[in-house]
Amino acid sequence: MARELYLVNPPNPCDMKGFSGALLSLDLWTRKHAPSVRTRIVDEEETSILNLENSLEQKLSDASETPFVGITATTASYQGALATARAIKKIRPGAKVILGGHHVNGQEYQILRHPEIDITVTGEGEKALESILRGDLNAPGITTRGELYIVSQRPQKGIPLTSQELNSLNCAEFNPEYHFRATQFKEASLVTARGCPLNCSFCAVRNPGDKSYRASSQDPEIVVNQFDYLMRGLKQRGLSQIIAVQDNFFAQNPTRAKDIASRLKEYQARTGQKLNWNVQTRVEQFEDSDLVRLMAEAGCTSAYFGIENFDERMLKTLGKAHNSSNYIRTSQKAIENCLRYGIEPSILLQAGIEGEDAESEKINCSALDKIGRIARRYSIVPTVYPSLSVVYPGTEFWDRMVKNGAPYDSIEEFCKWENSQEAKNYREAIHGYFAHGTGGIPPALIDIGKLRSREISLDMGRLEHVKGYIDRLKIIDGVRVYDYRNQTRK
């Protein structure tokens, strides 16, 4: 059994900040299932790369010569994660460095070409990490350098937690020093369920046709207990008392969602504590006006819908809906239900999609104008959260790009380029407009032909056009377009 484990949140160049909730879960799982291992959490999110080695040296000052170090990485924080691993190997050459997080999916063999990374973990990491700490490197989700050239198939993902196991990860047992920094828009994050049965082309959390898929979710009673714990902790610390439920798909089980809402409504009546919480979910469940009303009565103030687009052609490209026209009608119904019961609809909208044209932009402007006109009747302003359409590892978009001739190391090279001085104009151009400060290849902006020759060539004129499109959305009456330079939703 390993003796000590350091879980590191690497430097993050993104506009959106917040401590990684995954590290909190890994820390608690290790404390419960490998109690002889001493765990430490290290947060370097705000550390500059220039000061990274000095910061880590101080925080690992009492580490043995051979600690295990787990680092989490999104595509946006990947270069920061590699820099973290290099610094750790310099400080403790005998350290076993493990890289996990969304970026690993489909990039295992590229990542392991970096000598500072010893092991990668794909998918849910709790059981895989426990296996590593016990010396078993053959468990699902684990890839080691010995497998570097076995590229005939993707590594198996880590075994997902069951609902009972997810129940055991009660946030009241998370490390409190870091838990209350795990935020989105400075709102306390809470995960009550994992997984998504859908297969959107752009999403790394997609379910690629696994018919045995089962979502794991915490019992409603445990969810309410966590709400109570968070509200007391936020009040005690003088923090904003808003809870963001970060499930990929909150109302995946409408019966469970209604049960949670009913219990939270009763909790408010019993305690006199007014709740303020929001969710990420699909529009289909919000066609049910009873569910929307009950959630509003339970204190839900905002629902984030990954609508992505109102143009049927773009929805097909995104793999977003089986019946695009019905999906658009459903989206409008869900938004109006929210407005009717006082829940602010938050619309995630992709721009710069491959194949997007003036007609697509017109359709989206018209749809949002209609929403704005309806919203004005209710005195609620829906918020649009634009994102630049990009290719992430492990997505269908990525598979398509490779089939079209892009090298397997394209994302590796693009991530390196994005963090270079050469990409300064690109980073400055997207700042404030889109959710990611860096991360992901924008297929509509890049010259794929040159990419095949490992040359990064972006059409900055096209990017300025996309930004102009976002600027046009900003003047639509009745809706608000989010500026990512803000630290809160409002």
N, C-alpha and C positions, 0 to 999 in steps of 0.2 A: 504494500500500500504506500502511495506517495505520502510525503510528510507535510508538504505545504503547497498551497495553491493561491496564486495572485490572479485576480480577475480585473482586467484593465480596460477602461473606456479610453480609446485613443483620441488624439487631437481631431477636431471636427471643423472643417472650413465652411460648413453649411450656414445659411441664414437661420435655419430653425435649430434651436438648441434643446437639450434635455438629456438627462442621464439615461443610459440604456437599461430598460426594464428587464431585458434578457439576463443581464449580469446579476440582477437581484434574485431572479428565479434560480439561476445556476448556483449562486452562493447558498441559498436556503436549501436547495436539493442536496448539495454536498454536505451541509451541516447535518441534515437528517439521515442521509444514506451512507456517508463516509465520515462519521464523526471524529475519527482519529486524525483527519486532515485539517490542518490549520488553514482557514481561508482568510484572505485579505482582499478588500476592494480598493482599486487605485483609479482615481479619476484624473485624466489628462486632457479632457475635452477643450479646455480653454488655454492649454499650454502651447506655446509656440514651438515649432520644430527646432529652432535654435536653442531653446532652453530645455528640450525634452530629456536629454541624457542626464543633465544635472538634477532635474526634478525626479526622475525615476531612481537615480542613485540614492537620493535621500529617502525615498519611500521604500526602497528595497534594502536599506542599510542593514537590517537584521535578518535578511534572507540567507538561507544556506547556499552552498555552491551549486546545488542542483534542484532549484524549485521548479514546479510546474506553473506556467503562465498562460492564462487564457485571454485572448484578445478578441473583441467583437468588431465586425466590419460591415458597414454598408458599402455600396459602390462609391458613394461620396467620401467616406472616411477611409477607404482602402489604402491610399498612399500614407495617410497618418498611421494606420495600423502597421504597415511595413516599416515605417520609420521607428515606431515603438518597438517592434521586434528586433530591429538592428541595434537599438540602444540597449535593450535588455541583454542581448547576446554579448555586447561589449562589456556590460557591467557584470554579468554572470554567464560566462561562456558555456557552463554546463546546464543551463536552464533548458527545459523542454517547452518549446513555444507552440501553442495550439491556436489556430485561427478558426473562428466560427462566424456566424452571421449570414445575412442574405447574400452577400457578395460571393460567398464560397460556392454556392450552387452552380455547378457546371464549369467552375474555374479551378477545381482542385489541382489539376495537373500543372496549370500555369502558376498557381500560387506556390506549389512545392518546388518549383524551380528556383525560388528564393531560398538560399541556404539558411536564412534566419528563421524560417518556418519549418517546424519538424512534423506537425500533424495538422490536418484540417478536419473539421466536423461539418457535415452537411445536414441541414434540416434541424429539427428540435434537438437541443444539445444535452439535456439533463442526463439521460441514460448513457449516451455516448461518453460524456465527460466522466461519469462514474466508472465506466469500463476502463477508460484510459488511466484513471487514478489507481485502479486495481491491477493494472498491468496487462489488460486484455485489449489488444489493438485490432482484433478481428471482429469486433461488434459492428452492427449496422451504423452507418453515418461516419465512420472513421476511415480516413485515407492517410497513408504514410508515404514517405519518399520511396520506399521499396516498391510501391505500386506505380511509380511515376510514369512508366512507359506502357502501362496496361490501359490503353485508351479506347478499347473496342466498345466499352459501354460506360455510362455514367455510374459513379458510386451510388450505392443504396443510401437513402436518407435515414437519419436517426429515427428510432422507434418513437412515434408520438405518445405522449402521456394519455392515459385513460382519464375519464371524468373523475374517477375516485382519486387518482394521483394528482390531478389538477386541483382538486379540493384541498389537498395537503399544502398547496402553495398559497396559503392565506397571507395577504400582504401585511397583516398585523405582525407577522414574524420576519418580514424583510428587515434588512439593515436600515434602521431609521435615519442614520446620518445621510444616506444616499437616496433612500426611497422618496423623500419629500423633494428631491431635486429631479425625479423622473417625471418630467412634465411635457406637455405640448401646449404652446401658447401660454406658458406659465400656469397651466391647469394640471392638477394632480392626475396622473395616469392610473388606470385600473384595467387589468386584463381579466375577464371572467370566462372567456372561451377561446379556443384556438381552431384554426382551420377554416377552409372555404371549399364548398363542393363545386365551384364554378371554374371555368377554364379560360379566363380572359387572356388575350394574346400578349399583353404587356406586363402581366403580373407574375412575380416570382413566387407567390404563395398559392398559385393556381393548383387545381387538382387535375393532373393530366390523364383523365380517363380511368381513374381507379374506382371501379364499381363497388369495392369493399369499403370505400370511404365512410368514416363516421366522425362527426365533430365531437370534440371533448369540451365539456362545459361544467362550470361549478354549479353546485346546487343553489337555488334561489336564496335559501336561508343564509348560506355562507356569503353570498353577494351582498346581502343587506348588512350583515355583520361588518363586512369590509367598508361599506359606505359609512357606517357609524364610526369605525376606527379612523378613517380618513378625515371625516368632518371634525372629530375631536382633535386630531393631530394638527390639522391645518389651522384651526382656531387657536390652539395653544402656541403655534409658531407665528401667528400673525400673518399667515399667507392667504391668498385668494381661495375662498371656499367653493371652488368649482371643480367637479370631477369629470374627467374625460374618459369614457369607457372605450378602450382601445381594441376591442374585439374586431377581427377582420369583418365580421358580419353579425352584428348584435342580435337582430331578430331572425336569425337563421331558423330558429324554432319559435314560431309565434306564440305557442302555448307557454313556453318557458318565459318569453319576454313579458307576456301579460302577468304571469305569476310574480316575476321580479317587480314589475310596476305596481301591482296590487300591494305587495309587501312594503315597498317604499312609500306608497301613499299612506298605508297604515302607520308606518314608522314616523312620518311627519305628524300625523294626528296624535300619536302617542307621546312624542317627545317635544312637540312644538318647534322642532328644528326644520326650517325651510331648506329644501335641497335645491341644488343647481347643478345639473349634469347634462352631458351630451353624449351622443353615440355615433359610430360609423355603421352604416347599414345599407341595404338595398331598397330600391323604391318599391319593389313588388309587395313587401310586407306592409308598407305604409299606405297601400290602397285600403287597408282595413281601418276604417275610421274609429272603431272601438279601441283598437290598439293605440292609435295616435292620441285619442282623448285620454286614455288611461295613463299613458306615459307623460302627457302634459300635466295631469293632475298629480303625478308622482314627482314632479320637479324637473322633468326633461325640458331643457330650454333650446336645444339645437340638435339637428340631425344632419350628419354629413353623408351625402349621397354621391357615390362615384358614378355619376351619370356619364361623364367623359365627353359626350357630344350629342347634339340633336340632329345631326345629319345621318341618315340611314346608311349611306355609303361608308362613312367613317366608323360607325358602329360595327359594320361588317369587318372592316380592317382590324378593329380593336378586339374582335371576338366577344363583344359585350352582350349581345342578345340573340336569341334564336329567332325571334320575331321582332324586327327593329321598329316597325310602325306601332305595334302594340306596346313595345317598351317605352317609346316616346310618349304615348298616351298615358301609360302608367306613371311615368315620371311627372307629368303635369298634374295628375290626380294626387300623387303623393305629396307634391309641393303644396297644392291647395289644401289638402288635409292638414298639413303642418300649420299653414297660415291660419286656418279656421280655428285651431285649438291653441294658438299662441306659441308654437315651436318654430324657431328660426330655421328655415331650410338653408343648408350650406351645400353649394353645388361644386363638385370637383370637375373641371373642364380641361381637356387636353387640347393644346394648340400645336401647330407645326407638325401635324400628322402627315405621314407619307401619302400623297395623293390629295391632300387638302387644297382647295382652290377657292376662288372668289365666291362661288355658289355655296360652298360649305360655310364660309364665313358669314354670308348673308343669312343662311338658315339659322345659324346659332345666334346671330344678333336679333333676328326676328323672334326666336323662341324666348330669349331672355327679355326682350321688350314686352312680350305677352305676359311673362311671369311678373315683370315689374309693374305692369298695369293692374294685375290681380292683387299683387302685394300691397299696393297703395290703398286698396279698400280696407285692408286689415291693419294698416300702420305698422307693418313689420317690413324690414329691409333684408331680403335674402342676400347672402354673400357668395360670390363666385371665387373659387380658388383655382387660378390657372396653373397648369403645369406644362412644361415643354415635353412633347412626346419623345421618349428616349428608349433605347434598347438596354435592358438590364440582363445580367447573366441568368440562366435557368428559365428564361421565358420563351414562348413561341416566337416572339419577335427575334430573339437571338438565334434560334434554330433556323429561321428563314434567312437571316443575314449570312449565316455560315453556308447554307445551301446555295446562296447567290454568289459565293466565292470569297467572302470575307475570311481572312485567316483566323485560326482558333485563338490567336493571341491579340485580336483586335481590341477587345475591351481592356486588356492589360496595357497595351500601348496607348490607348486613348486616355486611360486614367493617368498615366505618366505624363502625357502631353498636357492634360487639363491643369495639372499642378505645376507646369513649367512657366517660365517667364514669357515664353512665346505665346501662351494662351491668355495672357493678361487681358487683352481686349475682349475676348470671348467671356471671361468671367465677369468683367465689369458690365458687359452688355446685358447679361441675364440677371444681374444682381437686382433683387427687389421684385422682379417680374414673375419668377417661378420658384417652386418650393425648394428645389435642390440648388445649393450654391455651385456644386459640381456633381458629376456622376451620371453615367449613361451616355451612349452614343445617340445623337439626334439624327435619325436616318434621312429626314427630309432636308437636312442642312449639310450633310457630308457627301463628298464625292466618293461613292463606293468603288469606282474604278481605281482611283488613287489609293483607297484603303487597301485594296488587294495587293498593292505594292508597298504597303505599310507607310504610306504618306498620309498625314492628317491634313485635309483640306476642307475648310468650312466655308459655306456661302454666307458671309456676314450680311450681304444685302438681303438675302432671304430672311435671316434672323431679324433684321430691322423691320422687314415687312410684318413678320409675326408679332413683333412688339407693337407695331402700329395697329394691328388687329386688336390686341389687348387694350390699347388706348381707346379704340372705338367702343369697346365693351364698357369702359369706365364712364362713358357719358350717357349710357342708357339710364333713363329715369326709373327709379324704383328698385334698382339692384346696386350692390356695392361690390367692387372688384378688390380683392385683398392685396395689400402692399406687403411683401414679405420682409421689408425692413422693419416692420412692427414686431414687437415681442408678444403682443397679446392679440386676441381675435378682434377686439374692438378698436 
